[in-house]
Amino acid sequence: MTRTYDVYEKLVDEEDELLARIKLCEGCQWSVLEYVSRQGELGKAIGEEIVTNIHQIEQDLRTELLHLRLERGFLAEAMKGEDSPCPG
């Protein structure tokens, strides 16, 4: 296996982890929304701040995922070039 392939596989694993973390953030948001909506004005006062912070964490993870996918795409193209026969 080539070093490029090893790096690509590492990125695939990192992508899976990021997707799991994003899913966890989504679940946390729904749980917090459900909980704070039952708390009346107290929930309204602090709930928006909590949910907004969770949302920001999720957005940061999605940005990281976007960059990772971009890098993985470039590596995939590099691997295609490694597999093609040398000219000449």
Residue pairs with C-beta under 8 A, 6 or more apart in sequence:
2 79
2 82
4 75
4 78
4 79
4 82
5 79
7 75
8 72
8 75
8 76
8 79
11 68
11 71
11 72
11 75
12 72
14 68
15 65
15 68
15 69
15 72
18 61
18 64
18 65
18 68
19 65
21 61
22 58
22 61
22 62
22 65
25 54
25 55
25 57
25 58
25 61
26 58
28 54
29 51
29 54
29 55
29 58
32 47
32 50
32 51
32 54
33 47
33 51
35 43
35 47
36 43
36 44
36 46
36 47
36 50
36 51
37 43
37 47
39 47
